[in-house]
Amino acid sequence: MNALLLFSCINTAVVGAPVLVTGHRGETVHITCPYESGYETNKKYLCKGKCGFRNKVIIVESGSPAKDKRFSLIDDTTARVFTVTITDLRTEDEGKYWCGVSTSYLLPDQYSEILLLVKLEEKKTTDIRSLSVTPSYLSTSDMNVQSIIEPTDQSLSTTISICLSESH
């Protein structure tokens, strides 16, 4: 019994603290998983939930097509980072994931914990059409240009005031 317990403890080598990744529903998210030198040719994978010795739910792994076509894995062996891309992000994708690097039967796989959050609201972006330009003084003679940016309220609308004055 003690040997089995020891084996279970050795089998979960976690590298680093959990990484929080946030994405928006319907969009694409990239999960980067760095690994140590010497593992460039080893198999890499992403599993969801518990990722133990016998109960791995592998979502995608290097060298094999993913069961869900929204998931893909690219391994940059020069930078020693593999990237998992999830397209068309869904609320059910949220949860705990593990970036895994296979080692050997005698050594534990290397794991990095990922916490994926999926936001329901859309990203807030500033649209150039929501900006208005209001000149407060205009002269065609020699000018000293000074610009002041003032938000009119907390929405995406912004007023840009351009002040022009004569130089003497």
C-alpha positions in Angstrom: 0.0 0.0 0.0 2.8 2.4 0.8 4.5 1.7 -2.6 1.3 2.5 -4.4 0.8 5.8 -2.5 4.4 6.8 -3.2 3.9 6.1 -6.9 0.8 8.2 -7.0 2.6 11.1 -5.4 5.5 10.9 -7.9 3.1 10.8 -10.8 1.9 14.4 -10.5 4.9 16.7 -11.1 3.4 20.2 -11.4 5.6 23.0 -12.8 4.9 26.5 -11.6 1.7 28.2 -10.2 -1.7 27.9 -12.0 -2.0 30.3 -15.0 -5.3 32.2 -15.5 -6.5 32.4 -19.1 -9.5 34.5 -19.9 -11.5 34.4 -23.2 -14.8 35.6 -24.5 -17.6 33.4 -25.7 -17.5 32.9 -29.4 -13.9 34.1 -29.8 -10.5 32.4 -30.0 -8.2 31.8 -27.0 -4.5 30.7 -27.0 -3.1 28.7 -24.1 0.7 28.8 -24.1 2.6 25.9 -22.3 6.3 26.3 -21.9 8.4 23.2 -21.2 12.0 22.5 -20.2 14.9 21.7 -22.4 15.3 18.1 -23.3 11.6 17.5 -24.0 11.5 18.9 -27.5 10.7 15.5 -29.1 8.3 14.3 -26.4 4.5 14.2 -26.9 2.6 17.2 -25.6 -1.1 17.3 -24.7 -3.8 19.2 -23.0 -6.2 17.5 -20.7 -9.3 18.8 -18.8 -10.3 18.3 -15.2 -8.3 15.7 -13.4 -5.2 14.6 -15.3 -4.0 11.6 -13.3 -2.0 8.6 -14.2 -5.0 6.5 -15.4 -7.8 9.0 -15.7 -6.6 11.6 -18.3 -9.2 13.2 -20.5 -6.9 14.3 -23.3 -8.5 17.1 -25.4 -5.7 17.4 -27.9 -2.2 16.0 -28.3 0.7 16.5 -30.6 0.8 14.2 -33.6 -2.9 13.4 -33.5 -6.1 15.2 -34.6 -8.3 16.5 -31.8 -11.7 14.9 -31.2 -13.2 18.4 -31.2 -12.0 20.4 -34.3 -12.1 23.7 -32.3 -8.9 22.6 -30.5 -5.5 22.5 -32.1 -1.9 22.2 -30.8 1.3 23.6 -32.3 4.7 22.8 -30.8 7.5 25.4 -31.2 10.5 23.2 -30.3 12.9 26.1 -30.7 11.2 28.3 -28.1 10.2 25.2 -26.1 6.5 26.3 -26.0 3.4 24.5 -27.3 0.3 26.5 -27.9 -3.2 25.1 -27.7 -5.8 27.2 -29.7 -9.5 27.0 -28.9 -11.8 28.6 -31.5 -15.5 29.4 -31.0 -15.0 29.5 -27.2 -18.1 28.1 -25.3 -19.1 28.4 -21.7 -18.7 24.6 -21.2 -15.0 25.1 -22.1 -14.4 26.9 -18.8 -12.5 25.0 -16.2 -9.2 23.5 -15.1 -6.8 22.2 -17.8 -3.4 20.7 -17.6 -0.6 21.3 -20.2 1.2 17.9 -20.2 4.6 16.8 -21.5 5.1 13.0 -21.7 8.3 11.9 -20.1 8.8 8.1 -19.8 7.2 5.2 -18.0 9.7 5.7 -15.1 9.4 9.4 -14.7 6.2 11.5 -14.1 4.8 13.6 -16.9 5.4 17.4 -16.5 2.2 19.4 -15.9 1.3 23.1 -15.8 -2.1 24.0 -14.4 -4.3 26.3 -16.5 -7.6 27.9 -15.3 -9.7 29.0 -18.2 -12.5 31.6 -17.6 -15.0 32.3 -20.3 -16.7 35.7 -20.2 -20.2 35.9 -21.6 -20.2 39.6 -22.5 -18.4 40.8 -25.7 -15.1 42.6 -25.6 -15.4 46.4 -25.3 -13.6 48.1 -28.1 -13.5 51.7 -29.2 -15.0 52.3 -32.6 -13.5 55.3 -34.5 -17.1 56.2 -35.5 -17.8 56.9 -31.8 -15.4 59.8 -31.7 -16.3 63.4 -32.5 -14.0 66.3 -33.2 -15.0 69.7 -31.8 -12.7 72.7 -32.7 -12.9 75.4 -30.0 -11.0 78.1 -32.0 -9.8 78.2 -35.6 -7.4 80.5 -37.3 -5.6 80.3 -40.6 -2.6 82.4 -39.6 0.6 81.0 -37.9 -0.7 78.5 -35.4 0.5 76.8 -32.2 -1.4 73.5 -32.1 -2.4 72.0 -28.7 -4.8 69.0 -28.4 -6.9 68.1 -25.3 -8.7 64.8 -25.1 -11.7 64.9 -22.8 -14.2 62.0 -22.2 -17.8 63.3 -22.2 -19.1 60.4 -20.2 -18.3 56.8 -19.2 -19.5 55.3 -22.5 -17.4 54.7 -25.6 -18.2 58.2 -26.9 -15.3 60.6 -26.6 -14.9 64.3 -27.6 -11.5 65.5 -28.8 -11.0 69.3 -28.6 -8.4 70.8 -30.8 -7.3 74.3 -29.7 -5.4 76.5 -32.2 -3.9 79.8 -31.3 -1.9 82.4 -33.2 1.9 82.7 -32.6 3.3 86.2 -32.6 
